[in-house]
Amino acid sequence: IIPTSSGTINPFRQISRVETTTTDTWKGVTGEGPKARYRAEGTEADEGEVKLAQPEIKMESADWWEPAAYELGQDWSGLEPQLAGMLQRAKDELEADAFLTGTGEDEPYGLLTDATETVETAAKDLFTVEDLEALEDDLPDGFLANASFLGHRLTLKRVRGFTVEGAPIWVKVPGELPEINGLPAHELSSMAATVKGGDLILAFGDFNYFLIVDRLGMSIRFAEQFGENRLPTGQMGVLALWRNGSKVLSKKAFRVLKVKAA
């Protein structure tokens, strides 16, 4: 089966933290502890308070349905692997949108939904190297070591033309990920491709703090199809059901570049 849809490039599962659960809700623990200090010998320690929080990620249901005639299955022994490939493609396209902009209502919480810390471009409807530098500078130092960029290929194409003091900030070594200022750059098809007022065009941060949780197990069933008189039509369908969710664990770990509007 040759796919004719446009498809998508979705690196979320490669760059994010991914966990598995056997329940309908994943529960974690995050904490911000007291600061260490130097003190005089023999003096009391400070009374520390660890600030704990318990983020929860609810498993949201997703499905995929593909009808097929029994005759097709009889005549084509390689049908099932082809359907598996179509399922993976459809799942990637669905998650590329949900993990980015999902509302959390019957779908995962997206990166842009939770990562509300934005850096605005200096000029309306314009993206410059100075905006890119401002985005990088705004991320707290503690998240820089594992940080990476995420944007549409057209946005990254614009970055390829940026220079600082005559030197390009984009580096691409064959067989490796491109880098912007020495940090990995990933392409995501569902990011904004234009540079218009209000567009969120580039995400930057430590994706260990974007968590994807899968409910263990995917159900795949072959289902009989029936006509108006509830009699079999000689056709079947493949139904896939799965559950997952996602969430930003710390908003401090991300910054998003927003194009200035009027």
CYANA upper distance limits for C-alpha pairs under 8 A (distance plus 0.5 A):
  1 ILE  CA     82 GLN  CA      6.79
  3 PRO  CA     86 MET  CA      8.29
  7 GLY  CA     89 ARG  CA      7.62
  7 GLY  CA     93 GLU  CA      7.15
  8 THR  CA     92 ASP  CA      7.64
  8 THR  CA     93 GLU  CA      6.25
  8 THR  CA     96 ALA  CA      7.98
  8 THR  CA    188 LEU  CA      8.09
  8 THR  CA    189 SER  CA      5.92
  8 THR  CA    190 SER  CA      8.01
  9 ILE  CA     92 ASP  CA      8.46
  9 ILE  CA     96 ALA  CA      8.26
  9 ILE  CA    187 GLU  CA      7.20
  9 ILE  CA    188 LEU  CA      5.91
  9 ILE  CA    189 SER  CA      5.75
 10 ASN  CA     92 ASP  CA      6.93
 10 ASN  CA     93 GLU  CA      8.00
 10 ASN  CA     95 GLU  CA      8.35
 10 ASN  CA     96 ALA  CA      5.95
 10 ASN  CA    187 GLU  CA      7.90
 10 ASN  CA    188 LEU  CA      5.82
 10 ASN  CA    189 SER  CA      7.21
 11 PRO  CA     15 ILE  CA      6.82
 11 PRO  CA    186 HIS  CA      7.47
 11 PRO  CA    187 GLU  CA      7.66
 11 PRO  CA    188 LEU  CA      7.10
 12 PHE  CA     16 SER  CA      6.18
 12 PHE  CA     96 ALA  CA      7.95
 12 PHE  CA     99 PHE  CA      8.02
 13 ARG  CA     17 ARG  CA      7.92
 13 ARG  CA     18 VAL  CA      7.30
 13 ARG  CA    212 ILE  CA      8.05
 15 ILE  CA    207 PHE  CA      6.59
 15 ILE  CA    208 ASN  CA      7.98
 16 SER  CA    207 PHE  CA      5.33
 16 SER  CA    208 ASN  CA      5.80
 16 SER  CA    209 TYR  CA      7.82
 16 SER  CA    210 PHE  CA      6.12
 16 SER  CA    211 LEU  CA      6.72
 16 SER  CA    212 ILE  CA      7.58
 17 ARG  CA    207 PHE  CA      7.42
 17 ARG  CA    208 ASN  CA      5.50
 17 ARG  CA    209 TYR  CA      7.45
 17 ARG  CA    210 PHE  CA      6.66
 17 ARG  CA    211 LEU  CA      5.39
 17 ARG  CA    212 ILE  CA      6.70
 18 VAL  CA    211 LEU  CA      6.33
 18 VAL  CA    212 ILE  CA      5.25
 18 VAL  CA    213 VAL  CA      6.24
 18 VAL  CA    214 ASP  CA      8.14
 19 GLU  CA    211 LEU  CA      7.90
 19 GLU  CA    212 ILE  CA      6.78
 19 GLU  CA    213 VAL  CA      5.23
 19 GLU  CA    214 ASP  CA      6.87
 20 THR  CA    213 VAL  CA      5.88
 20 THR  CA    214 ASP  CA      5.30
 20 THR  CA    215 ARG  CA      6.35
 20 THR  CA    216 LEU  CA      6.53
 21 THR  CA     25 THR  CA      8.29
 21 THR  CA     26 TRP  CA      6.89
 21 THR  CA    213 VAL  CA      7.37
 21 THR  CA    214 ASP  CA      6.77
 21 THR  CA    215 ARG  CA      5.56
 21 THR  CA    216 LEU  CA      6.34
 22 THR  CA    215 ARG  CA      6.22
 22 THR  CA    216 LEU  CA      5.99
 23 THR  CA    215 ARG  CA      7.39
 24 ASP  CA     58 LYS  CA      6.66
 24 ASP  CA     59 MET  CA      5.79
 24 ASP  CA    215 ARG  CA      7.73
 25 THR  CA     56 GLU  CA      7.06
 25 THR  CA     57 ILE  CA      6.07
 25 THR  CA     58 LYS  CA      4.93
 25 THR  CA     59 MET  CA      6.26
 26 TRP  CA     56 GLU  CA      6.05
 26 TRP  CA     57 ILE  CA      5.56
 26 TRP  CA     58 LYS  CA      6.92
 26 TRP  CA     59 MET  CA      8.18
 26 TRP  CA    213 VAL  CA      7.81
 27 LYS  CA     54 GLN  CA      6.96
 27 LYS  CA     55 PRO  CA      6.46
 27 LYS  CA     56 GLU  CA      5.11
 27 LYS  CA     57 ILE  CA      7.13
 28 GLY  CA     54 GLN  CA      5.90
 28 GLY  CA     55 PRO  CA      6.02
 28 GLY  CA     56 GLU  CA      7.00
 29 VAL  CA     52 LEU  CA      7.25
 29 VAL  CA     53 ALA  CA      6.21
 29 VAL  CA     54 GLN  CA      5.06
 29 VAL  CA     55 PRO  CA      6.98
 30 THR  CA     52 LEU  CA      6.17
 30 THR  CA     53 ALA  CA      5.68
 30 THR  CA     54 GLN  CA      6.72
 30 THR  CA     55 PRO  CA      7.88
 30 THR  CA    249 LEU  CA      8.46
 31 GLY  CA     50 VAL  CA      6.92
 31 GLY  CA     51 LYS  CA      5.84
 31 GLY  CA     52 LEU  CA      4.77
 31 GLY  CA     53 ALA  CA      6.65
 32 GLU  CA     50 VAL  CA      6.30
 32 GLU  CA     51 LYS  CA      5.53
 32 GLU  CA     52 LEU  CA      7.03
 33 GLY  CA     48 GLY  CA      7.94
 33 GLY  CA     49 GLU  CA      6.92
 33 GLY  CA     50 VAL  CA      4.65
 33 GLY  CA     51 LYS  CA      6.49
 34 PRO  CA     48 GLY  CA      5.76
 34 PRO  CA     49 GLU  CA      6.42
 34 PRO  CA     50 VAL  CA      6.53
 39 ARG  CA     43 THR  CA      7.36
 55 PRO  CA    249 LEU  CA      7.74
 57 ILE  CA    213 VAL  CA      8.01
 57 ILE  CA    245 GLY  CA      6.49
 57 ILE  CA    246 SER  CA      6.95
 57 ILE  CA    247 LYS  CA      7.27
 58 LYS  CA    108 PRO  CA      8.45
 58 LYS  CA    244 ASN  CA      8.16
 58 LYS  CA    245 GLY  CA      6.55
 59 MET  CA    108 PRO  CA      8.35
 59 MET  CA    213 VAL  CA      8.21
 59 MET  CA    214 ASP  CA      7.99
 59 MET  CA    215 ARG  CA      7.16
 59 MET  CA    243 ARG  CA      5.95
 59 MET  CA    244 ASN  CA      5.18
 59 MET  CA    245 GLY  CA      5.56
 60 GLU  CA    106 ASP  CA      6.24
 60 GLU  CA    107 GLU  CA      5.96
 60 GLU  CA    108 PRO  CA      7.00
 60 GLU  CA    243 ARG  CA      5.65
 60 GLU  CA    244 ASN  CA      5.85
 60 GLU  CA    245 GLY  CA      6.35
 61 SER  CA    106 ASP  CA      7.77
 61 SER  CA    107 GLU  CA      7.96
 61 SER  CA    241 LEU  CA      7.75
 61 SER  CA    242 TRP  CA      6.44
 61 SER  CA    243 ARG  CA      4.95
 61 SER  CA    244 ASN  CA      7.35
 62 ALA  CA    241 LEU  CA      6.41
 62 ALA  CA    242 TRP  CA      5.98
 62 ALA  CA    243 ARG  CA      6.40
 63 ASP  CA    239 LEU  CA      7.59
 63 ASP  CA    240 ALA  CA      5.91
 63 ASP  CA    241 LEU  CA      5.00
 63 ASP  CA    242 TRP  CA      6.87
 64 TRP  CA     87 LEU  CA      7.54
 64 TRP  CA     90 ALA  CA      8.25
 64 TRP  CA    238 VAL  CA      8.44
 64 TRP  CA    239 LEU  CA      6.27
 64 TRP  CA    240 ALA  CA      5.62
 64 TRP  CA    241 LEU  CA      7.26
 65 TRP  CA    237 GLY  CA      7.22
 65 TRP  CA    238 VAL  CA      6.15
 65 TRP  CA    239 LEU  CA      5.13
 65 TRP  CA    240 ALA  CA      7.02
 66 GLU  CA    237 GLY  CA      5.93
 66 GLU  CA    238 VAL  CA      5.70
 66 GLU  CA    239 LEU  CA      7.20
 67 PRO  CA    235 GLN  CA      7.84
 67 PRO  CA    236 MET  CA      6.37
 67 PRO  CA    237 GLY  CA      4.43
 67 PRO  CA    238 VAL  CA      6.76
 68 ALA  CA     72 LEU  CA      7.31
 68 ALA  CA     73 GLY  CA      8.27
 68 ALA  CA    235 GLN  CA      6.48
 68 ALA  CA    236 MET  CA      5.89
 68 ALA  CA    237 GLY  CA      6.02
 68 ALA  CA    238 VAL  CA      8.22
 69 ALA  CA     73 GLY  CA      7.44
 69 ALA  CA    234 GLY  CA      7.02
 69 ALA  CA    235 GLN  CA      4.72
 69 ALA  CA    236 MET  CA      6.24
 69 ALA  CA    237 GLY  CA      8.43
 70 TYR  CA     74 GLN  CA      6.82
 70 TYR  CA    234 GLY  CA      6.61
 70 TYR  CA    235 GLN  CA      5.93
 70 TYR  CA    236 MET  CA      6.82
 71 GLU  CA     75 ASP  CA      6.55
 72 LEU  CA     76 TRP  CA      6.40
 72 LEU  CA     79 LEU  CA      8.32
 73 GLY  CA     77 SER  CA      7.09
 73 GLY  CA     79 LEU  CA      6.79
 78 GLY  CA     82 GLN  CA      7.20
 79 LEU  CA     83 LEU  CA      6.78
 80 GLU  CA     84 ALA  CA      6.73
 81 PRO  CA     85 GLY  CA      6.84
 82 GLN  CA     86 MET  CA      6.90
 83 LEU  CA     87 LEU  CA      6.61
 84 ALA  CA     88 GLN  CA      6.78
 85 GLY  CA     89 ARG  CA      6.76
 86 MET  CA     90 ALA  CA      6.68
 87 LEU  CA     91 LYS  CA      6.55
 88 GLN  CA     92 ASP  CA      6.64
 89 ARG  CA     93 GLU  CA      6.85
 90 ALA  CA     94 LEU  CA      6.72
 91 LYS  CA     95 GLU  CA      6.62
 92 ASP  CA     96 ALA  CA      6.48
 93 GLU  CA     97 ASP  CA      7.33
 94 LEU  CA     98 ALA  CA      6.80
 95 GLU  CA     99 PHE  CA      6.04
 96 ALA  CA    100 LEU  CA      6.89
 96 ALA  CA    188 LEU  CA      7.97
 96 ALA  CA    189 SER  CA      8.00
 96 ALA  CA    190 SER  CA      6.58
 97 ASP  CA    101 THR  CA      6.50
 97 ASP  CA    102 GLY  CA      7.38
 97 ASP  CA    190 SER  CA      6.42
 98 ALA  CA    102 GLY  CA      4.75
 98 ALA  CA    103 THR  CA      8.42
 98 ALA  CA    107 GLU  CA      7.12
 98 ALA  CA    108 PRO  CA      6.42
 98 ALA  CA    109 TYR  CA      7.65
 98 ALA  CA    110 GLY  CA      6.32
 99 PHE  CA    108 PRO  CA      6.88
 99 PHE  CA    109 TYR  CA      7.03
 99 PHE  CA    110 GLY  CA      4.80
 99 PHE  CA    111 LEU  CA      6.54
 99 PHE  CA    246 SER  CA      7.03
100 LEU  CA    109 TYR  CA      8.34
100 LEU  CA    110 GLY  CA      4.74
100 LEU  CA    111 LEU  CA      5.26
100 LEU  CA    112 LEU  CA      6.15
100 LEU  CA    113 THR  CA      7.87
100 LEU  CA    190 SER  CA      8.07
100 LEU  CA    191 MET  CA      8.24
101 THR  CA    109 TYR  CA      7.56
101 THR  CA    110 GLY  CA      4.83
101 THR  CA    111 LEU  CA      6.87
101 THR  CA    112 LEU  CA      6.01
101 THR  CA    113 THR  CA      6.09
102 GLY  CA    107 GLU  CA      6.42
102 GLY  CA    108 PRO  CA      5.80
102 GLY  CA    109 TYR  CA      5.27
102 GLY  CA    110 GLY  CA      4.83
102 GLY  CA    111 LEU  CA      8.43
102 GLY  CA    113 THR  CA      7.22
103 THR  CA    107 GLU  CA      6.99
103 THR  CA    108 PRO  CA      7.10
103 THR  CA    109 TYR  CA      5.78
103 THR  CA    110 GLY  CA      7.08
103 THR  CA    113 THR  CA      7.10
104 GLY  CA    108 PRO  CA      5.26
104 GLY  CA    109 TYR  CA      4.81
104 GLY  CA    110 GLY  CA      8.00
107 GLU  CA    245 GLY  CA      7.64
108 PRO  CA    244 ASN  CA      7.78
108 PRO  CA    245 GLY  CA      5.05
108 PRO  CA    246 SER  CA      5.66
108 PRO  CA    247 LYS  CA      7.76
109 TYR  CA    113 THR  CA      6.87
109 TYR  CA    114 ASP  CA      7.48
109 TYR  CA    245 GLY  CA      7.53
109 TYR  CA    246 SER  CA      5.96
109 TYR  CA    247 LYS  CA      5.78
109 TYR  CA    248 VAL  CA      8.40
110 GLY  CA    114 ASP  CA      6.94
110 GLY  CA    246 SER  CA      7.27
110 GLY  CA    247 LYS  CA      7.03
110 GLY  CA    248 VAL  CA      8.32
111 LEU  CA    115 ALA  CA      6.18
111 LEU  CA    210 PHE  CA      7.69
111 LEU  CA    247 LYS  CA      7.44
111 LEU  CA    248 VAL  CA      6.78
112 LEU  CA    116 THR  CA      7.14
112 LEU  CA    256 VAL  CA      8.25
114 ASP  CA    247 LYS  CA      7.67
114 ASP  CA    248 VAL  CA      6.42
114 ASP  CA    251 LYS  CA      7.49
115 ALA  CA    248 VAL  CA      7.26
115 ALA  CA    251 LYS  CA      5.79
115 ALA  CA    254 PHE  CA      6.63
115 ALA  CA    255 ARG  CA      7.42
115 ALA  CA    256 VAL  CA      7.86
116 THR  CA    251 LYS  CA      7.62
116 THR  CA    255 ARG  CA      8.18
116 THR  CA    256 VAL  CA      8.08
117 GLU  CA    251 LYS  CA      7.47
117 GLU  CA    252 LYS  CA      8.19
117 GLU  CA    254 PHE  CA      7.46
117 GLU  CA    255 ARG  CA      5.83
117 GLU  CA    256 VAL  CA      6.95
118 THR  CA    255 ARG  CA      6.00
118 THR  CA    256 VAL  CA      5.18
118 THR  CA    257 LEU  CA      6.24
118 THR  CA    258 LYS  CA      6.74
119 VAL  CA    134 ALA  CA      7.90
119 VAL  CA    135 LEU  CA      6.47
119 VAL  CA    138 ASP  CA      8.18
119 VAL  CA    255 ARG  CA      7.29
119 VAL  CA    256 VAL  CA      6.56
119 VAL  CA    257 LEU  CA      5.43
119 VAL  CA    258 LYS  CA      6.43
120 GLU  CA    131 ASP  CA      8.15
120 GLU  CA    257 LEU  CA      6.34
120 GLU  CA    258 LYS  CA      5.23
120 GLU  CA    259 VAL  CA      6.29
120 GLU  CA    260 LYS  CA      6.21
121 THR  CA    126 LEU  CA      7.60
121 THR  CA    127 PHE  CA      6.97
121 THR  CA    128 THR  CA      8.38
121 THR  CA    131 ASP  CA      5.83
121 THR  CA    257 LEU  CA      7.46
121 THR  CA    258 LYS  CA      6.74
121 THR  CA    259 VAL  CA      5.71
121 THR  CA    260 LYS  CA      5.87
122 ALA  CA    126 LEU  CA      8.36
122 ALA  CA    131 ASP  CA      7.12
122 ALA  CA    260 LYS  CA      7.39
123 ALA  CA    127 PHE  CA      8.14
123 ALA  CA    259 VAL  CA      8.40
123 ALA  CA    260 LYS  CA      6.59
124 LYS  CA    196 LYS  CA      8.21
124 LYS  CA    197 GLY  CA      6.90
124 LYS  CA    259 VAL  CA      7.21
124 LYS  CA    260 LYS  CA      5.14
124 LYS  CA    261 ALA  CA      5.85
124 LYS  CA    262 ALA  CA      6.80
125 ASP  CA    195 VAL  CA      6.03
125 ASP  CA    196 LYS  CA      5.21
125 ASP  CA    197 GLY  CA      5.90
125 ASP  CA    259 VAL  CA      6.56
125 ASP  CA    260 LYS  CA      6.69
125 ASP  CA    261 ALA  CA      7.24
126 LEU  CA    195 VAL  CA      6.81
126 LEU  CA    196 LYS  CA      8.05
126 LEU  CA    259 VAL  CA      7.43
126 LEU  CA    260 LYS  CA      8.22
127 PHE  CA    131 ASP  CA      6.87
127 PHE  CA    132 LEU  CA      8.40
127 PHE  CA    195 VAL  CA      7.43
127 PHE  CA    259 VAL  CA      7.75
128 THR  CA    132 LEU  CA      7.17
128 THR  CA    162 PHE  CA      8.12
129 VAL  CA    133 GLU  CA      6.75
129 VAL  CA    159 VAL  CA      7.97
129 VAL  CA    162 PHE  CA      6.24
129 VAL  CA    163 THR  CA      7.75
129 VAL  CA    164 VAL  CA      8.33
130 GLU  CA    134 ALA  CA      6.64
131 ASP  CA    135 LEU  CA      6.71
131 ASP  CA    257 LEU  CA      8.34
132 LEU  CA    136 GLU  CA      6.89
132 LEU  CA    257 LEU  CA      8.44
133 GLU  CA    137 ASP  CA      6.56
134 ALA  CA    138 ASP  CA      6.64
135 LEU  CA    139 LEU  CA      7.53
135 LEU  CA    204 PHE  CA      7.96
135 LEU  CA    255 ARG  CA      7.22
135 LEU  CA    256 VAL  CA      7.79
135 LEU  CA    257 LEU  CA      6.88
136 GLU  CA    204 PHE  CA      7.75
138 ASP  CA    255 ARG  CA      7.81
139 LEU  CA    143 PHE  CA      7.51
139 LEU  CA    144 LEU  CA      7.55
139 LEU  CA    204 PHE  CA      8.47
139 LEU  CA    205 GLY  CA      7.64
139 LEU  CA    252 LYS  CA      8.05
139 LEU  CA    253 ALA  CA      7.60
139 LEU  CA    254 PHE  CA      7.26
139 LEU  CA    255 ARG  CA      6.81
140 PRO  CA    144 LEU  CA      7.53
140 PRO  CA    252 LYS  CA      7.67
140 PRO  CA    253 ALA  CA      7.89
141 ASP  CA    145 ALA  CA      8.40
143 PHE  CA    147 ALA  CA      6.64
143 PHE  CA    205 GLY  CA      7.21
143 PHE  CA    206 ASP  CA      6.23
143 PHE  CA    253 ALA  CA      6.39
144 LEU  CA    205 GLY  CA      7.63
144 LEU  CA    206 ASP  CA      7.60
146 ASN  CA    205 GLY  CA      8.19
146 ASN  CA    206 ASP  CA      5.90
146 ASN  CA    207 PHE  CA      8.31
147 ALA  CA    183 LEU  CA      7.27
147 ALA  CA    184 PRO  CA      8.13
147 ALA  CA    204 PHE  CA      7.17
147 ALA  CA    205 GLY  CA      5.06
147 ALA  CA    206 ASP  CA      4.70
147 ALA  CA    207 PHE  CA      7.46
148 SER  CA    183 LEU  CA      6.06
148 SER  CA    184 PRO  CA      5.39
148 SER  CA    185 ALA  CA      6.31
148 SER  CA    186 HIS  CA      7.97
148 SER  CA    204 PHE  CA      6.20
148 SER  CA    205 GLY  CA      6.16
148 SER  CA    206 ASP  CA      6.94
148 SER  CA    207 PHE  CA      8.01
149 PHE  CA    180 ILE  CA      8.29
149 PHE  CA    183 LEU  CA      7.83
149 PHE  CA    184 PRO  CA      6.73
149 PHE  CA    185 ALA  CA      5.08
149 PHE  CA    186 HIS  CA      6.51
149 PHE  CA    202 LEU  CA      7.40
149 PHE  CA    203 ALA  CA      6.25
149 PHE  CA    204 PHE  CA      5.08
149 PHE  CA    205 GLY  CA      7.37
150 LEU  CA    185 ALA  CA      6.45
150 LEU  CA    186 HIS  CA      5.37
150 LEU  CA    187 GLU  CA      6.41
150 LEU  CA    188 LEU  CA      7.01
150 LEU  CA    202 LEU  CA      6.28
150 LEU  CA    203 ALA  CA      5.56
150 LEU  CA    204 PHE  CA      6.84
151 GLY  CA    155 THR  CA      6.65
151 GLY  CA    156 LEU  CA      6.94
151 GLY  CA    185 ALA  CA      8.28
151 GLY  CA    186 HIS  CA      7.05
151 GLY  CA    187 GLU  CA      5.83
151 GLY  CA    188 LEU  CA      6.06
151 GLY  CA    189 SER  CA      8.29
151 GLY  CA    191 MET  CA      6.27
151 GLY  CA    192 ALA  CA      8.14
151 GLY  CA    201 ILE  CA      6.72
151 GLY  CA    202 LEU  CA      5.34
151 GLY  CA    203 ALA  CA      7.00
152 HIS  CA    156 LEU  CA      6.89
152 HIS  CA    187 GLU  CA      5.93
152 HIS  CA    188 LEU  CA      5.64
152 HIS  CA    189 SER  CA      5.92
152 HIS  CA    190 SER  CA      7.51
152 HIS  CA    191 MET  CA      5.60
152 HIS  CA    192 ALA  CA      6.82
152 HIS  CA    193 ALA  CA      6.10
152 HIS  CA    201 ILE  CA      7.85
152 HIS  CA    202 LEU  CA      8.27
153 ARG  CA    157 LYS  CA      6.47
153 ARG  CA    187 GLU  CA      6.11
153 ARG  CA    188 LEU  CA      7.65
153 ARG  CA    189 SER  CA      7.62
153 ARG  CA    193 ALA  CA      7.99
154 LEU  CA    158 ARG  CA      6.89
154 LEU  CA    193 ALA  CA      6.28
154 LEU  CA    194 THR  CA      8.34
155 THR  CA    159 VAL  CA      7.03
155 THR  CA    193 ALA  CA      6.77
155 THR  CA    194 THR  CA      8.20
155 THR  CA    201 ILE  CA      7.45
155 THR  CA    202 LEU  CA      8.10
156 LEU  CA    160 ARG  CA      6.92
156 LEU  CA    185 ALA  CA      8.47
156 LEU  CA    187 GLU  CA      8.14
157 LYS  CA    161 GLY  CA      7.81
158 ARG  CA    162 PHE  CA      7.72
159 VAL  CA    169 ILE  CA      8.37
159 VAL  CA    170 TRP  CA      7.35
160 ARG  CA    168 PRO  CA      7.90
160 ARG  CA    169 ILE  CA      7.93
160 ARG  CA    170 TRP  CA      5.86
161 GLY  CA    168 PRO  CA      7.72
161 GLY  CA    170 TRP  CA      8.43
162 PHE  CA    168 PRO  CA      6.49
162 PHE  CA    169 ILE  CA      6.86
162 PHE  CA    170 TRP  CA      8.00
163 THR  CA    167 ALA  CA      5.53
163 THR  CA    168 PRO  CA      4.72
163 THR  CA    169 ILE  CA      6.17
164 VAL  CA    168 PRO  CA      6.90
164 VAL  CA    169 ILE  CA      7.27
169 ILE  CA    179 GLU  CA      8.44
169 ILE  CA    180 ILE  CA      6.02
169 ILE  CA    181 ASN  CA      5.70
170 TRP  CA    178 PRO  CA      7.53
170 TRP  CA    179 GLU  CA      6.23
170 TRP  CA    180 ILE  CA      5.29
170 TRP  CA    181 ASN  CA      7.18
171 VAL  CA    178 PRO  CA      6.17
171 VAL  CA    179 GLU  CA      5.65
171 VAL  CA    180 ILE  CA      7.04
171 VAL  CA    181 ASN  CA      8.46
171 VAL  CA    182 GLY  CA      8.21
172 LYS  CA    176 GLU  CA      7.57
172 LYS  CA    177 LEU  CA      7.19
172 LYS  CA    178 PRO  CA      4.85
172 LYS  CA    179 GLU  CA      6.85
173 VAL  CA    177 LEU  CA      7.68
173 VAL  CA    178 PRO  CA      7.26
177 LEU  CA    184 PRO  CA      6.72
177 LEU  CA    185 ALA  CA      7.25
177 LEU  CA    186 HIS  CA      8.01
178 PRO  CA    184 PRO  CA      6.49
178 PRO  CA    185 ALA  CA      6.11
178 PRO  CA    186 HIS  CA      8.23
179 GLU  CA    183 LEU  CA      5.46
179 GLU  CA    184 PRO  CA      4.98
179 GLU  CA    185 ALA  CA      5.88
180 ILE  CA    184 PRO  CA      6.90
180 ILE  CA    185 ALA  CA      6.84
191 MET  CA    200 LEU  CA      8.10
191 MET  CA    201 ILE  CA      6.92
191 MET  CA    202 LEU  CA      8.21
192 ALA  CA    199 ASP  CA      6.89
192 ALA  CA    200 LEU  CA      6.83
192 ALA  CA    201 ILE  CA      5.77
193 ALA  CA    201 ILE  CA      7.50
194 THR  CA    199 ASP  CA      7.80
194 THR  CA    201 ILE  CA      8.11
195 VAL  CA    199 ASP  CA      6.90
195 VAL  CA    201 ILE  CA      7.73
195 VAL  CA    259 VAL  CA      6.97
196 LYS  CA    259 VAL  CA      6.64
196 LYS  CA    260 LYS  CA      8.19
196 LYS  CA    261 ALA  CA      7.80
197 GLY  CA    258 LYS  CA      8.33
197 GLY  CA    259 VAL  CA      5.50
197 GLY  CA    260 LYS  CA      5.50
197 GLY  CA    261 ALA  CA      4.29
197 GLY  CA    262 ALA  CA      7.52
198 GLY  CA    258 LYS  CA      6.52
198 GLY  CA    259 VAL  CA      5.74
198 GLY  CA    260 LYS  CA      6.64
198 GLY  CA    261 ALA  CA      6.25
199 ASP  CA    258 LYS  CA      6.14
199 ASP  CA    259 VAL  CA      5.82
200 LEU  CA    256 VAL  CA      7.06
200 LEU  CA    257 LEU  CA      6.21
200 LEU  CA    258 LYS  CA      5.02
200 LEU  CA    259 VAL  CA      7.00
201 ILE  CA    256 VAL  CA      7.97
201 ILE  CA    257 LEU  CA      6.38
201 ILE  CA    258 LYS  CA      6.82
201 ILE  CA    259 VAL  CA      7.80
202 LEU  CA    256 VAL  CA      6.22
202 LEU  CA    257 LEU  CA      5.67
202 LEU  CA    258 LYS  CA      8.19
203 ALA  CA    254 PHE  CA      7.61
203 ALA  CA    255 ARG  CA      6.49
203 ALA  CA    256 VAL  CA      4.92
203 ALA  CA    257 LEU  CA      6.88
204 PHE  CA    254 PHE  CA      6.17
204 PHE  CA    255 ARG  CA      5.82
204 PHE  CA    256 VAL  CA      6.66
205 GLY  CA    253 ALA  CA      5.92
205 GLY  CA    254 PHE  CA      4.74
205 GLY  CA    255 ARG  CA      6.76
206 ASP  CA    210 PHE  CA      8.32
206 ASP  CA    253 ALA  CA      6.13
206 ASP  CA    254 PHE  CA      7.11
207 PHE  CA    211 LEU  CA      8.45
207 PHE  CA    253 ALA  CA      8.36
209 TYR  CA    248 VAL  CA      6.42
209 TYR  CA    249 LEU  CA      5.63
209 TYR  CA    250 SER  CA      6.57
209 TYR  CA    253 ALA  CA      7.12
210 PHE  CA    246 SER  CA      7.75
210 PHE  CA    247 LYS  CA      6.39
210 PHE  CA    248 VAL  CA      5.05
210 PHE  CA    249 LEU  CA      6.53
210 PHE  CA    250 SER  CA      8.48
211 LEU  CA    246 SER  CA      5.92
211 LEU  CA    247 LYS  CA      5.96
211 LEU  CA    248 VAL  CA      6.80
211 LEU  CA    249 LEU  CA      7.38
212 ILE  CA    244 ASN  CA      7.81
212 ILE  CA    245 GLY  CA      6.39
212 ILE  CA    246 SER  CA      4.84
212 ILE  CA    247 LYS  CA      7.34
213 VAL  CA    244 ASN  CA      6.01
213 VAL  CA    245 GLY  CA      5.84
213 VAL  CA    246 SER  CA      6.55
214 ASP  CA    243 ARG  CA      6.77
214 ASP  CA    244 ASN  CA      4.83
214 ASP  CA    245 GLY  CA      7.17
215 ARG  CA    242 TRP  CA      7.76
215 ARG  CA    243 ARG  CA      5.84
215 ARG  CA    244 ASN  CA      6.04
217 GLY  CA    242 TRP  CA      7.55
218 MET  CA    240 ALA  CA      7.47
218 MET  CA    241 LEU  CA      6.32
218 MET  CA    242 TRP  CA      5.34
218 MET  CA    243 ARG  CA      8.28
219 SER  CA    239 LEU  CA      8.43
219 SER  CA    240 ALA  CA      6.10
219 SER  CA    241 LEU  CA      5.61
219 SER  CA    242 TRP  CA      7.03
220 ILE  CA    238 VAL  CA      7.41
220 ILE  CA    239 LEU  CA      6.11
220 ILE  CA    240 ALA  CA      4.87
220 ILE  CA    241 LEU  CA      6.98
221 ARG  CA    238 VAL  CA      6.22
221 ARG  CA    239 LEU  CA      5.73
221 ARG  CA    240 ALA  CA      7.02
222 PHE  CA    236 MET  CA      7.08
222 PHE  CA    237 GLY  CA      6.14
222 PHE  CA    238 VAL  CA      5.22
222 PHE  CA    239 LEU  CA      6.91
223 ALA  CA    236 MET  CA      5.97
223 ALA  CA    237 GLY  CA      5.62
223 ALA  CA    238 VAL  CA      6.76
223 ALA  CA    239 LEU  CA      7.59
224 GLU  CA    232 PRO  CA      7.45
224 GLU  CA    234 GLY  CA      8.32
224 GLU  CA    235 GLN  CA      6.95
224 GLU  CA    236 MET  CA      5.11
224 GLU  CA    237 GLY  CA      7.02
225 GLN  CA    232 PRO  CA      6.43
225 GLN  CA    233 THR  CA      6.63
225 GLN  CA    234 GLY  CA      7.81
225 GLN  CA    235 GLN  CA      6.08
225 GLN  CA    236 MET  CA      5.82
225 GLN  CA    237 GLY  CA      7.44
226 PHE  CA    230 ARG  CA      5.61
226 PHE  CA    231 LEU  CA      5.64
226 PHE  CA    232 PRO  CA      4.90
226 PHE  CA    233 THR  CA      5.97
226 PHE  CA    235 GLN  CA      8.48
227 GLY  CA    231 LEU  CA      6.03
227 GLY  CA    232 PRO  CA      6.80
227 GLY  CA    233 THR  CA      6.52
250 SER  CA    254 PHE  CA      8.35
